[in-house]
Amino acid sequence: MPRPTSYASGTDTIRYDEFARRYREELQQPERAQALEQLKKLAKGKLTLLTATKQAEISQAAVLADILK
């Protein structure tokens, strides 16, 4: 699964927009874009995204869920 790099502290709602923008950019890199395409294929069925964050609504899982809609 694509993972955000070290900037990925989406735990602050004020910084979440910037985090989400950068994560989306990162997901455009060839290797990560390929992994995202695999997730999109899986998402045609039921797909469950897991995260260990206490605030799932401002995490990489939230960004992925939005992309996979």
PDB file of N, CA, C and O in Angstrom:
ATOM      1  N   MET A   1       0.849  -1.181   0.000  1.00  0.00           N
ATOM      2  CA  MET A   1       0.000   0.000   0.000  1.00  0.00           C
ATOM      3  C   MET A   1       0.889   1.237   0.000  1.00  0.00           C
ATOM      4  O   MET A   1       1.912   1.253   0.685  1.00  0.00           O
ATOM      5  N   PRO A   2       0.531   2.259  -0.739  1.00  0.00           N
ATOM      6  CA  PRO A   2       1.320   3.483  -0.747  1.00  0.00           C
ATOM      7  C   PRO A   2       1.378   4.106   0.633  1.00  0.00           C
ATOM      8  O   PRO A   2       0.375   4.169   1.344  1.00  0.00           O
ATOM      9  N   ARG A   3       2.549   4.561   1.000  1.00  0.00           N
ATOM     10  CA  ARG A   3       2.722   5.184   2.312  1.00  0.00           C
ATOM     11  C   ARG A   3       3.257   6.588   2.154  1.00  0.00           C
ATOM     12  O   ARG A   3       4.115   6.835   1.306  1.00  0.00           O
ATOM     13  N   PRO A   4       2.765   7.512   2.959  1.00  0.00           N
ATOM     14  CA  PRO A   4       3.297   8.873   2.899  1.00  0.00           C
ATOM     15  C   PRO A   4       4.699   8.924   3.493  1.00  0.00           C
ATOM     16  O   PRO A   4       5.046   8.104   4.343  1.00  0.00           O
ATOM     17  N   THR A   5       5.499   9.878   3.054  1.00  0.00           N
ATOM     18  CA  THR A   5       6.847  10.026   3.574  1.00  0.00           C
ATOM     19  C   THR A   5       6.826  10.800   4.884  1.00  0.00           C
ATOM     20  O   THR A   5       5.762  10.998   5.471  1.00  0.00           O
ATOM     21  N   SER A   6       7.982  11.237   5.344  1.00  0.00           N
ATOM     22  CA  SER A   6       8.131  11.803   6.678  1.00  0.00           C
ATOM     23  C   SER A   6       7.287  13.050   6.960  1.00  0.00           C
ATOM     24  O   SER A   6       7.030  13.352   8.125  1.00  0.00           O
ATOM     25  N   TYR A   7       6.852  13.774   5.939  1.00  0.00           N
ATOM     26  CA  TYR A   7       6.023  14.954   6.190  1.00  0.00           C
ATOM     27  C   TYR A   7       4.634  14.570   6.676  1.00  0.00           C
ATOM     28  O   TYR A   7       3.858  15.433   7.087  1.00  0.00           O
ATOM     29  N   ALA A   8       4.322  13.294   6.631  1.00  0.00           N
ATOM     30  CA  ALA A   8       2.951  12.823   6.788  1.00  0.00           C
ATOM     31  C   ALA A   8       2.440  12.862   8.214  1.00  0.00           C
ATOM     32  O   ALA A   8       2.094  11.829   8.786  1.00  0.00           O
ATOM     33  N   SER A   9       2.394  14.017   8.768  1.00  0.00           N
ATOM     34  CA  SER A   9       1.768  14.165  10.067  1.00  0.00           C
ATOM     35  C   SER A   9       0.425  14.833   9.849  1.00  0.00           C
ATOM     36  O   SER A   9       0.296  16.051   9.972  1.00  0.00           O
ATOM     37  N   GLY A  10      -0.557  14.038   9.528  1.00  0.00           N
ATOM     38  CA  GLY A  10      -1.884  14.567   9.282  1.00  0.00           C
ATOM     39  C   GLY A  10      -2.687  14.689  10.556  1.00  0.00           C
ATOM     40  O   GLY A  10      -3.910  14.817  10.505  1.00  0.00           O
ATOM     41  N   THR A  11      -2.025  14.653  11.699  1.00  0.00           N
ATOM     42  CA  THR A  11      -2.728  14.654  12.970  1.00  0.00           C
ATOM     43  C   THR A  11      -3.230  16.035  13.376  1.00  0.00           C
ATOM     44  O   THR A  11      -4.004  16.150  14.327  1.00  0.00           O
ATOM     45  N   ASP A  12      -2.817  17.060  12.692  1.00  0.00           N
ATOM     46  CA  ASP A  12      -3.229  18.424  12.989  1.00  0.00           C
ATOM     47  C   ASP A  12      -4.220  18.849  11.906  1.00  0.00           C
ATOM     48  O   ASP A  12      -3.853  18.947  10.735  1.00  0.00           O
ATOM     49  N   THR A  13      -5.462  19.101  12.286  1.00  0.00           N
ATOM     50  CA  THR A  13      -6.482  19.408  11.280  1.00  0.00           C
ATOM     51  C   THR A  13      -6.139  20.651  10.468  1.00  0.00           C
ATOM     52  O   THR A  13      -6.567  20.758   9.319  1.00  0.00           O
ATOM     53  N   ILE A  14      -5.395  21.576  11.014  1.00  0.00           N
ATOM     54  CA  ILE A  14      -4.998  22.769  10.288  1.00  0.00           C
ATOM     55  C   ILE A  14      -4.020  22.391   9.176  1.00  0.00           C
ATOM     56  O   ILE A  14      -4.061  22.977   8.095  1.00  0.00           O
ATOM     57  N   ARG A  15      -3.156  21.433   9.426  1.00  0.00           N
ATOM     58  CA  ARG A  15      -2.158  21.018   8.443  1.00  0.00           C
ATOM     59  C   ARG A  15      -2.669  19.913   7.533  1.00  0.00           C
ATOM     60  O   ARG A  15      -1.971  19.530   6.594  1.00  0.00           O
ATOM     61  N   TYR A  16      -3.838  19.399   7.773  1.00  0.00           N
ATOM     62  CA  TYR A  16      -4.325  18.260   7.000  1.00  0.00           C
ATOM     63  C   TYR A  16      -4.454  18.566   5.516  1.00  0.00           C
ATOM     64  O   TYR A  16      -4.112  17.718   4.691  1.00  0.00           O
ATOM     65  N   ASP A  17      -4.929  19.732   5.155  1.00  0.00           N
ATOM     66  CA  ASP A  17      -5.072  20.067   3.736  1.00  0.00           C
ATOM     67  C   ASP A  17      -3.732  19.988   3.015  1.00  0.00           C
ATOM     68  O   ASP A  17      -3.647  19.452   1.910  1.00  0.00           O
ATOM     69  N   GLU A  18      -2.700  20.516   3.634  1.00  0.00           N
ATOM     70  CA  GLU A  18      -1.353  20.454   3.049  1.00  0.00           C
ATOM     71  C   GLU A  18      -0.870  19.007   2.994  1.00  0.00           C
ATOM     72  O   GLU A  18      -0.309  18.578   1.986  1.00  0.00           O
ATOM     73  N   PHE A  19      -1.082  18.262   4.061  1.00  0.00           N
ATOM     74  CA  PHE A  19      -0.716  16.847   4.100  1.00  0.00           C
ATOM     75  C   PHE A  19      -1.407  16.089   2.969  1.00  0.00           C
ATOM     76  O   PHE A  19      -0.760  15.334   2.243  1.00  0.00           O
ATOM     77  N   ALA A  20      -2.702  16.284   2.817  1.00  0.00           N
ATOM     78  CA  ALA A  20      -3.474  15.575   1.795  1.00  0.00           C
ATOM     79  C   ALA A  20      -2.989  15.949   0.398  1.00  0.00           C
ATOM     80  O   ALA A  20      -2.885  15.085  -0.473  1.00  0.00           O
ATOM     81  N   ARG A  21      -2.694  17.214   0.181  1.00  0.00           N
ATOM     82  CA  ARG A  21      -2.191  17.659  -1.126  1.00  0.00           C
ATOM     83  C   ARG A  21      -0.868  16.978  -1.453  1.00  0.00           C
ATOM     84  O   ARG A  21      -0.681  16.469  -2.558  1.00  0.00           O
ATOM     85  N   ARG A  22       0.044  16.970  -0.490  1.00  0.00           N
ATOM     86  CA  ARG A  22       1.356  16.352  -0.717  1.00  0.00           C
ATOM     87  C   ARG A  22       1.240  14.837  -0.897  1.00  0.00           C
ATOM     88  O   ARG A  22       1.945  14.254  -1.720  1.00  0.00           O
ATOM     89  N   TYR A  23       0.376  14.218  -0.150  1.00  0.00           N
ATOM     90  CA  TYR A  23       0.195  12.768  -0.267  1.00  0.00           C
ATOM     91  C   TYR A  23      -0.366  12.423  -1.643  1.00  0.00           C
ATOM     92  O   TYR A  23       0.064  11.452  -2.265  1.00  0.00           O
ATOM     93  N   ARG A  24      -1.321  13.212  -2.118  1.00  0.00           N
ATOM     94  CA  ARG A  24      -1.870  12.992  -3.464  1.00  0.00           C
ATOM     95  C   ARG A  24      -0.777  13.143  -4.528  1.00  0.00           C
ATOM     96  O   ARG A  24      -0.721  12.371  -5.484  1.00  0.00           O
ATOM     97  N   GLU A  25       0.082  14.137  -4.352  1.00  0.00           N
ATOM     98  CA  GLU A  25       1.215  14.317  -5.276  1.00  0.00           C
ATOM     99  C   GLU A  25       2.130  13.094  -5.237  1.00  0.00           C
ATOM    100  O   GLU A  25       2.567  12.599  -6.276  1.00  0.00           O
ATOM    101  N   GLU A  26       2.408  12.622  -4.044  1.00  0.00           N
ATOM    102  CA  GLU A  26       3.279  11.458  -3.882  1.00  0.00           C
ATOM    103  C   GLU A  26       2.684  10.235  -4.563  1.00  0.00           C
ATOM    104  O   GLU A  26       3.413   9.415  -5.123  1.00  0.00           O
ATOM    105  N   LEU A  27       1.382  10.112  -4.517  1.00  0.00           N
ATOM    106  CA  LEU A  27       0.720   8.961  -5.128  1.00  0.00           C
ATOM    107  C   LEU A  27       0.765   9.004  -6.651  1.00  0.00           C
ATOM    108  O   LEU A  27       0.372   8.038  -7.304  1.00  0.00           O
ATOM    109  N   GLN A  28       1.231  10.093  -7.217  1.00  0.00           N
ATOM    110  CA  GLN A  28       1.374  10.196  -8.665  1.00  0.00           C
ATOM    111  C   GLN A  28       2.716   9.661  -9.154  1.00  0.00           C
ATOM    112  O   GLN A  28       2.906   9.475 -10.356  1.00  0.00           O
ATOM    113  N   GLN A  29       3.655   9.412  -8.230  1.00  0.00           N
ATOM    114  CA  GLN A  29       4.937   8.830  -8.622  1.00  0.00           C
ATOM    115  C   GLN A  29       4.671   7.444  -9.202  1.00  0.00           C
ATOM    116  O   GLN A  29       3.808   6.723  -8.702  1.00  0.00           O
ATOM    117  N   PRO A  30       5.406   7.060 -10.254  1.00  0.00           N
ATOM    118  CA  PRO A  30       5.090   5.837 -10.994  1.00  0.00           C
ATOM    119  C   PRO A  30       4.854   4.580 -10.140  1.00  0.00           C
ATOM    120  O   PRO A  30       3.846   3.898 -10.320  1.00  0.00           O
ATOM    121  N   GLU A  31       5.747   4.279  -9.240  1.00  0.00           N
ATOM    122  CA  GLU A  31       5.589   3.063  -8.437  1.00  0.00           C
ATOM    123  C   GLU A  31       4.357   3.150  -7.538  1.00  0.00           C
ATOM    124  O   GLU A  31       3.632   2.169  -7.373  1.00  0.00           O
ATOM    125  N   ARG A  32       4.129   4.298  -6.972  1.00  0.00           N
ATOM    126  CA  ARG A  32       2.977   4.481  -6.082  1.00  0.00           C
ATOM    127  C   ARG A  32       1.678   4.560  -6.869  1.00  0.00           C
ATOM    128  O   ARG A  32       0.637   4.089  -6.411  1.00  0.00           O
ATOM    129  N   ALA A  33       1.740   5.153  -8.049  1.00  0.00           N
ATOM    130  CA  ALA A  33       0.550   5.211  -8.899  1.00  0.00           C
ATOM    131  C   ALA A  33       0.126   3.800  -9.298  1.00  0.00           C
ATOM    132  O   ALA A  33      -1.066   3.502  -9.382  1.00  0.00           O
ATOM    133  N   GLN A  34       1.100   2.946  -9.540  1.00  0.00           N
ATOM    134  CA  GLN A  34       0.801   1.560  -9.878  1.00  0.00           C
ATOM    135  C   GLN A  34       0.126   0.853  -8.696  1.00  0.00           C
ATOM    136  O   GLN A  34      -0.844   0.118  -8.884  1.00  0.00           O
ATOM    137  N   ALA A  35       0.630   1.073  -7.501  1.00  0.00           N
ATOM    138  CA  ALA A  35       0.022   0.476  -6.303  1.00  0.00           C
ATOM    139  C   ALA A  35      -1.387   1.010  -6.099  1.00  0.00           C
ATOM    140  O   ALA A  35      -2.285   0.267  -5.703  1.00  0.00           O
ATOM    141  N   LEU A  36      -1.583   2.294  -6.368  1.00  0.00           N
ATOM    142  CA  LEU A  36      -2.909   2.900  -6.231  1.00  0.00           C
ATOM    143  C   LEU A  36      -3.883   2.293  -7.236  1.00  0.00           C
ATOM    144  O   LEU A  36      -5.051   2.075  -6.912  1.00  0.00           O
ATOM    145  N   GLU A  37      -3.418   2.021  -8.442  1.00  0.00           N
ATOM    146  CA  GLU A  37      -4.271   1.374  -9.446  1.00  0.00           C
ATOM    147  C   GLU A  37      -4.704  -0.010  -8.977  1.00  0.00           C
ATOM    148  O   GLU A  37      -5.842  -0.417  -9.210  1.00  0.00           O
ATOM    149  N   GLN A  38      -3.814  -0.728  -8.325  1.00  0.00           N
ATOM    150  CA  GLN A  38      -4.162  -2.042  -7.769  1.00  0.00           C
ATOM    151  C   GLN A  38      -5.244  -1.894  -6.701  1.00  0.00           C
ATOM    152  O   GLN A  38      -6.181  -2.690  -6.646  1.00  0.00           O
ATOM    153  N   LEU A  39      -5.111  -0.873  -5.856  1.00  0.00           N
ATOM    154  CA  LEU A  39      -6.136  -0.623  -4.840  1.00  0.00           C
ATOM    155  C   LEU A  39      -7.476  -0.281  -5.486  1.00  0.00           C
ATOM    156  O   LEU A  39      -8.528  -0.714  -5.017  1.00  0.00           O
ATOM    157  N   LYS A  40      -7.430   0.495  -6.557  1.00  0.00           N
ATOM    158  CA  LYS A  40      -8.668   0.855  -7.248  1.00  0.00           C
ATOM    159  C   LYS A  40      -9.368  -0.385  -7.792  1.00  0.00           C
ATOM    160  O   LYS A  40     -10.595  -0.480  -7.752  1.00  0.00           O
ATOM    161  N   LYS A  41      -8.585  -1.334  -8.299  1.00  0.00           N
ATOM    162  CA  LYS A  41      -9.177  -2.584  -8.789  1.00  0.00           C
ATOM    163  C   LYS A  41      -9.824  -3.349  -7.641  1.00  0.00           C
ATOM    164  O   LYS A  41     -10.919  -3.892  -7.789  1.00  0.00           O
ATOM    165  N   LEU A  42      -9.148  -3.391  -6.505  1.00  0.00           N
ATOM    166  CA  LEU A  42      -9.697  -4.070  -5.333  1.00  0.00           C
ATOM    167  C   LEU A  42     -10.933  -3.363  -4.804  1.00  0.00           C
ATOM    168  O   LEU A  42     -11.844  -4.002  -4.279  1.00  0.00           O
ATOM    169  N   ALA A  43     -10.963  -2.045  -4.944  1.00  0.00           N
ATOM    170  CA  ALA A  43     -12.066  -1.257  -4.398  1.00  0.00           C
ATOM    171  C   ALA A  43     -13.365  -1.454  -5.169  1.00  0.00           C
ATOM    172  O   ALA A  43     -14.418  -0.995  -4.724  1.00  0.00           O
ATOM    173  N   LYS A  44     -13.312  -2.122  -6.307  1.00  0.00           N
ATOM    174  CA  LYS A  44     -14.545  -2.397  -7.040  1.00  0.00           C
ATOM    175  C   LYS A  44     -15.426  -3.354  -6.254  1.00  0.00           C
ATOM    176  O   LYS A  44     -16.644  -3.386  -6.431  1.00  0.00           O
ATOM    177  N   GLY A  45     -14.798  -4.127  -5.390  1.00  0.00           N
ATOM    178  CA  GLY A  45     -15.529  -4.952  -4.441  1.00  0.00           C
ATOM    179  C   GLY A  45     -15.528  -4.210  -3.117  1.00  0.00           C
ATOM    180  O   GLY A  45     -15.450  -2.981  -3.093  1.00  0.00           O
ATOM    181  N   LYS A  46     -15.611  -4.925  -2.045  1.00  0.00           N
ATOM    182  CA  LYS A  46     -15.556  -4.299  -0.725  1.00  0.00           C
ATOM    183  C   LYS A  46     -14.094  -4.216  -0.302  1.00  0.00           C
ATOM    184  O   LYS A  46     -13.374  -5.214  -0.337  1.00  0.00           O
ATOM    185  N   LEU A  47     -13.668  -3.049   0.088  1.00  0.00           N
ATOM    186  CA  LEU A  47     -12.284  -2.819   0.506  1.00  0.00           C
ATOM    187  C   LEU A  47     -12.294  -2.119   1.858  1.00  0.00           C
ATOM    188  O   LEU A  47     -12.976  -1.109   2.029  1.00  0.00           O
ATOM    189  N   THR A  48     -11.556  -2.639   2.801  1.00  0.00           N
ATOM    190  CA  THR A  48     -11.451  -2.038   4.121  1.00  0.00           C
ATOM    191  C   THR A  48     -10.056  -1.450   4.281  1.00  0.00           C
ATOM    192  O   THR A  48      -9.060  -2.160   4.138  1.00  0.00           O
ATOM    193  N   LEU A  49      -9.981  -0.161   4.577  1.00  0.00           N
ATOM    194  CA  LEU A  49      -8.707   0.499   4.835  1.00  0.00           C
ATOM    195  C   LEU A  49      -8.504   0.570   6.342  1.00  0.00           C
ATOM    196  O   LEU A  49      -9.403   0.980   7.076  1.00  0.00           O
ATOM    197  N   LEU A  50      -7.342   0.179   6.792  1.00  0.00           N
ATOM    198  CA  LEU A  50      -7.028   0.210   8.221  1.00  0.00           C
ATOM    199  C   LEU A  50      -5.981   1.274   8.490  1.00  0.00           C
ATOM    200  O   LEU A  50      -5.099   1.523   7.668  1.00  0.00           O
ATOM    201  N   THR A  51      -6.089   1.891   9.641  1.00  0.00           N
ATOM    202  CA  THR A  51      -5.095   2.869  10.069  1.00  0.00           C
ATOM    203  C   THR A  51      -4.940   2.767  11.588  1.00  0.00           C
ATOM    204  O   THR A  51      -5.867   2.379  12.297  1.00  0.00           O
ATOM    205  N   ALA A  52      -3.772   3.117  12.057  1.00  0.00           N
ATOM    206  CA  ALA A  52      -3.520   3.060  13.496  1.00  0.00           C
ATOM    207  C   ALA A  52      -3.677   4.435  14.151  1.00  0.00           C
ATOM    208  O   ALA A  52      -3.478   4.578  15.357  1.00  0.00           O
ATOM    209  N   THR A  53      -4.025   5.421  13.371  1.00  0.00           N
ATOM    210  CA  THR A  53      -4.157   6.763  13.912  1.00  0.00           C
ATOM    211  C   THR A  53      -5.404   6.891  14.779  1.00  0.00           C
ATOM    212  O   THR A  53      -6.382   6.165  14.596  1.00  0.00           O
ATOM    213  N   LYS A  54      -5.353   7.810  15.707  1.00  0.00           N
ATOM    214  CA  LYS A  54      -6.516   8.059  16.565  1.00  0.00           C
ATOM    215  C   LYS A  54      -7.543   8.934  15.856  1.00  0.00           C
ATOM    216  O   LYS A  54      -8.703   8.993  16.265  1.00  0.00           O
ATOM    217  N   GLN A  55      -7.117   9.614  14.794  1.00  0.00           N
ATOM    218  CA  GLN A  55      -8.015  10.509  14.065  1.00  0.00           C
ATOM    219  C   GLN A  55      -8.053  10.082  12.597  1.00  0.00           C
ATOM    220  O   GLN A  55      -7.396  10.690  11.752  1.00  0.00           O
ATOM    221  N   ALA A  56      -8.811   9.054  12.305  1.00  0.00           N
ATOM    222  CA  ALA A  56      -8.861   8.487  10.954  1.00  0.00           C
ATOM    223  C   ALA A  56      -9.315   9.492   9.906  1.00  0.00           C
ATOM    224  O   ALA A  56      -8.932   9.381   8.741  1.00  0.00           O
ATOM    225  N   GLU A  57     -10.122  10.468  10.298  1.00  0.00           N
ATOM    226  CA  GLU A  57     -10.631  11.435   9.329  1.00  0.00           C
ATOM    227  C   GLU A  57      -9.560  12.387   8.809  1.00  0.00           C
ATOM    228  O   GLU A  57      -9.792  13.096   7.829  1.00  0.00           O
ATOM    229  N   ILE A  58      -8.398  12.415   9.443  1.00  0.00           N
ATOM    230  CA  ILE A  58      -7.289  13.244   8.969  1.00  0.00           C
ATOM    231  C   ILE A  58      -6.033  12.395   8.819  1.00  0.00           C
ATOM    232  O   ILE A  58      -4.966  12.748   9.320  1.00  0.00           O
ATOM    233  N   SER A  59      -6.173  11.283   8.130  1.00  0.00           N
ATOM    234  CA  SER A  59      -5.057  10.364   7.946  1.00  0.00           C
ATOM    235  C   SER A  59      -4.882  10.015   6.474  1.00  0.00           C
ATOM    236  O   SER A  59      -5.684  10.416   5.632  1.00  0.00           O
ATOM    237  N   GLN A  60      -3.827   9.265   6.172  1.00  0.00           N
ATOM    238  CA  GLN A  60      -3.637   8.804   4.803  1.00  0.00           C
ATOM    239  C   GLN A  60      -4.786   7.897   4.379  1.00  0.00           C
ATOM    240  O   GLN A  60      -5.113   7.840   3.194  1.00  0.00           O
ATOM    241  N   ALA A  61      -5.406   7.189   5.319  1.00  0.00           N
ATOM    242  CA  ALA A  61      -6.553   6.350   4.987  1.00  0.00           C
ATOM    243  C   ALA A  61      -7.717   7.210   4.489  1.00  0.00           C
ATOM    244  O   ALA A  61      -8.448   6.797   3.588  1.00  0.00           O
ATOM    245  N   ALA A  62      -7.892   8.385   5.061  1.00  0.00           N
ATOM    246  CA  ALA A  62      -8.964   9.281   4.616  1.00  0.00           C
ATOM    247  C   ALA A  62      -8.696   9.775   3.198  1.00  0.00           C
ATOM    248  O   ALA A  62      -9.614   9.872   2.383  1.00  0.00           O
ATOM    249  N   VAL A  63      -7.432  10.085   2.909  1.00  0.00           N
ATOM    250  CA  VAL A  63      -7.075  10.524   1.559  1.00  0.00           C
ATOM    251  C   VAL A  63      -7.326   9.396   0.569  1.00  0.00           C
ATOM    252  O   VAL A  63      -7.922   9.613  -0.486  1.00  0.00           O
ATOM    253  N   LEU A  64      -6.875   8.198   0.904  1.00  0.00           N
ATOM    254  CA  LEU A  64      -7.084   7.043   0.022  1.00  0.00           C
ATOM    255  C   LEU A  64      -8.571   6.762  -0.192  1.00  0.00           C
ATOM    256  O   LEU A  64      -9.007   6.501  -1.313  1.00  0.00           O
ATOM    257  N   ALA A  65      -9.335   6.818   0.882  1.00  0.00           N
ATOM    258  CA  ALA A  65     -10.773   6.565   0.766  1.00  0.00           C
ATOM    259  C   ALA A  65     -11.419   7.566  -0.178  1.00  0.00           C
ATOM    260  O   ALA A  65     -12.287   7.203  -0.973  1.00  0.00           O
ATOM    261  N   ASP A  66     -10.999   8.827  -0.095  1.00  0.00           N
ATOM    262  CA  ASP A  66     -11.550   9.849  -0.975  1.00  0.00           C
ATOM    263  C   ASP A  66     -11.177   9.574  -2.426  1.00  0.00           C
ATOM    264  O   ASP A  66     -12.012   9.727  -3.317  1.00  0.00           O
ATOM    265  N   ILE A  67      -9.949   9.173  -2.671  1.00  0.00           N
ATOM    266  CA  ILE A  67      -9.495   8.860  -4.021  1.00  0.00           C
ATOM    267  C   ILE A  67     -10.248   7.647  -4.585  1.00  0.00           C
ATOM    268  O   ILE A  67     -10.572   7.609  -5.772  1.00  0.00           O
ATOM    269  N   LEU A  68     -10.520   6.673  -3.736  1.00  0.00           N
ATOM    270  CA  LEU A  68     -11.133   5.420  -4.181  1.00  0.00           C
ATOM    271  C   LEU A  68     -12.643   5.494  -4.349  1.00  0.00           C
ATOM    272  O   LEU A  68     -13.247   4.537  -4.832  1.00  0.00           O
ATOM    273  N   LYS A  69     -13.261   6.587  -3.969  1.00  0.00           N
ATOM    274  CA  LYS A  69     -14.719   6.731  -4.086  1.00  0.00           C
ATOM    275  C   LYS A  69     -15.170   6.586  -5.516  1.00  0.00           C
ATOM    276  O   LYS A  69     -16.364   6.679  -5.800  1.00  0.00           O
TER     277      LYS A  69
END
